[in-house]
Amino acid sequence: MLSRRFAEYCVVGWDNLARTLLLYHANLVSSPEFYFQTVACNSREFRNATVNSDLHFIRWDTPPKQHPLYLGPKDYRRMVLSSAAFARKFRDADLVLDRIDREILKRRPPPRDDNDDHDDHAASASAARHGGQFFSYGGWCSEGVVGLCSNPWEPSRKGAIKPGAGSRRLRVMLNKMLSGRNFRKQQCR
């Protein structure tokens, strides 16, 4: 995650590093995947405030090629156990995306077309035809502002975000990464 101060540095670039690297990265394949890390690790101000993790579950060939492997149903267990907040790369309408929606995000099924076969693959295909958009409940809190925080445990707040097993796994992973014992080992080198 980028801090506001770092984002401002990338836009305003008071020492011209961010702008110079932007010109260089404009000629690279997959430059958005490397730009911010390169700026942070080469900036005196930000290099000691980084953790070498993008919180993604990614599966690569051995040896790694330019693009990661596609994730599928057989990768689901390893994705969940990794505690990563994000994962990539998926094929459009893959069945594992439906499972993530159903079991992790607790999303309602997408609308079905009359000509669907009413199986999981059809639901996934239907979601793809509908732009992949179906409603997922949520809730937000504004710390310190009375009345702007929905209490997810209040019975009348049906659908508000409730911390689940995934959030607990993510908290453990972040605490481990940011612990004094591990933090310095994971910084820019």
C-alpha positions in Angstrom: 0.0 0.0 0.0 1.3 3.4 -0.8 1.2 6.2 1.7 -0.2 9.6 0.8 3.2 11.2 1.2 4.8 8.6 -1.1 2.1 9.1 -3.7 2.7 12.8 -3.6 6.4 12.2 -4.0 5.7 10.2 -7.1 3.6 13.0 -8.6 5.6 16.0 -7.4 9.0 14.4 -7.2 10.9 17.0 -5.3 14.3 15.3 -6.2 13.3 14.3 -9.8 13.9 10.6 -9.2 10.2 9.6 -9.7 10.0 11.5 -13.0 13.3 10.1 -14.3 12.2 6.5 -13.4 8.8 7.1 -15.0 10.5 8.0 -18.3 12.6 4.9 -18.0 9.7 2.6 -17.1 7.6 3.9 -20.0 9.7 1.6 -22.2 9.5 -1.5 -20.2 7.1 -4.4 -20.4 4.9 -4.6 -17.3 6.2 -1.3 -16.0 3.3 -0.7 -13.6 4.4 -3.8 -11.7 7.9 -2.4 -11.0 7.6 1.4 -11.0 6.6 2.1 -7.4 8.9 -0.5 -5.9 11.8 1.0 -7.9 11.0 4.5 -6.8 10.6 3.5 -3.1 13.8 1.4 -3.0 15.9 4.1 -4.7 14.6 7.0 -2.7 16.6 7.9 0.5 13.4 9.1 2.2 11.3 5.9 1.5 13.7 3.0 1.2 13.6 2.2 5.0 9.8 2.4 5.1 9.2 -0.5 2.7 8.4 -4.2 3.1 9.3 -6.5 0.3 5.8 -8.0 -0.2 3.0 -7.0 -2.5 0.6 -9.3 -0.6 -0.1 -11.3 -3.7 -0.4 -15.1 -4.2 1.3 -15.7 -7.5 2.4 -19.0 -9.1 5.4 -18.9 -11.4 7.0 -21.4 -13.8 10.4 -22.7 -12.8 12.5 -20.9 -13.9 10.1 -17.9 -13.9 9.0 -16.5 -17.2 7.6 -13.1 -18.1 4.1 -13.8 -17.0 2.8 -15.9 -14.0 0.8 -19.1 -14.4 -2.9 -19.0 -14.4 -4.5 -20.0 -11.1 -7.3 -22.5 -11.0 -9.4 -24.6 -8.6 -6.4 -26.8 -7.6 -4.6 -23.6 -6.3 -7.5 -22.6 -4.0 -6.2 -24.2 -0.8 -2.7 -22.8 -1.2 -4.1 -19.3 -1.9 -6.2 -19.4 1.3 -3.3 -20.8 3.4 -0.9 -18.1 2.0 -2.9 -15.4 3.8 -2.2 -13.1 0.8 -4.8 -10.4 0.4 -4.7 -10.6 -3.4 -4.0 -13.3 -6.1 -3.2 -13.3 -9.8 -3.5 -14.4 -12.6 -6.9 -15.8 -13.4 -8.7 -16.8 -16.7 -12.0 -15.0 -17.3 -14.9 -16.9 -15.7 -12.7 -19.5 -14.1 -14.5 -21.7 -11.5 -12.0 -20.7 -8.8 -13.3 -17.1 -9.0 -16.8 -18.4 -8.2 -15.5 -20.3 -5.3 -13.7 -17.2 -4.0 -16.9 -15.2 -4.4 -18.9 -17.8 -2.6 -16.6 -19.0 0.2 -14.4 -16.0 1.0 -16.3 -12.9 -0.1 -19.7 -14.3 0.7 -21.2 -12.8 -2.5 -24.6 -13.6 -3.8 -24.7 -15.6 -7.0 -24.8 -13.5 -10.2 -28.0 -13.3 -12.3 -28.5 -16.2 -14.6 -29.5 -16.1 -18.2 -32.4 -18.2 -19.3 -30.2 -20.2 -21.6 -27.6 -21.1 -18.9 -27.2 -24.8 -17.9 -27.5 -23.8 -14.2 -24.2 -25.2 -13.2 -21.2 -23.5 -11.7 -19.5 -22.9 -15.0 -22.7 -21.4 -16.4 -22.9 -19.0 -13.4 -19.4 -17.9 -14.0 -20.1 -17.4 -17.7 -23.2 -15.5 -16.8 -21.3 -13.2 -14.5 -18.8 -12.6 -17.2 -21.6 -11.7 -19.6 -23.0 -9.3 -17.0 -19.6 -7.5 -16.7 -18.7 -9.6 -13.6 -20.8 -7.2 -11.5 -23.0 -8.6 -8.8 -23.6 -7.0 -5.4 -21.3 -7.6 -2.4 -22.4 -6.2 0.9 -20.0 -4.0 2.9 -19.7 -1.4 5.6 -17.3 1.3 6.5 -16.1 3.0 9.7 -14.6 6.4 10.2 -12.5 6.4 13.3 -13.2 9.1 15.7 -16.4 10.4 14.0 -19.5 9.5 16.0 -22.3 8.1 13.9 -20.1 7.3 10.8 -19.3 3.7 11.9 -21.6 0.8 11.2 -21.3 -1.8 13.9 -21.0 -5.1 12.0 -22.1 -7.0 15.2 -25.3 -5.1 15.6 -28.2 -7.4 14.4 -29.8 -4.6 12.3 -26.6 -4.2 10.3 -27.1 -7.3 8.1 -24.5 -7.5 5.4 -21.9 -5.2 7.1 -18.4 -6.4 7.0 -17.5 -8.8 9.7 -13.9 -9.9 10.4 -13.6 -13.5 9.3 -10.9 -16.2 9.1 -9.3 -14.4 6.1 -8.9 -11.2 8.0 -7.3 -13.0 10.9 -4.8 -14.8 8.6 -4.0 -11.4 7.0 -3.4 -9.8 10.4 -1.1 -12.6 11.4 0.9 -12.3 8.2 1.1 -8.5 8.5 2.2 -8.7 12.2 4.9 -11.2 11.2 6.1 -9.1 8.3 6.2 -5.9 10.4 7.8 -7.5 13.6 11.1 -6.1 14.6 12.7 -9.4 14.0 11.6 -9.7 10.3 11.1 -6.1 9.2 14.7 -5.2 8.4 15.3 -8.5 6.6 12.4 -7.6 4.1 13.5 -4.1 3.2 15.0 -2.9 -0.1 18.5 -4.2 -0.7 
